[in-house]
Amino acid sequence: MEITVTLDVMLAKRKMRSKELAAIVGITEQNISLLKSGKVKGIRFETLARICAALDCQPGDILEARARP
């Protein structure tokens, strides 16, 4: 099973830029970019909770489990 990040979709739905989210969450724009691209191996629950609070969403709205082909 593979976990994909759909943060860019939620940002678009909320009409929010990565820069704004980074400022609210307290992490760098670079880290938001890495997260959006799926190039991270993990995320702290605290960071995930802050992102969800800023976007008014649930973790399942920005993380998706997919079966590997």
Summary of the structure (lengths in Angstrom):
residues: 69
radius of gyration: 11.5
end to end distance: 9.1
largest distance: 36.9
contacts: 158
relative contact order: 0.28
helix: 57%
strand: 12%
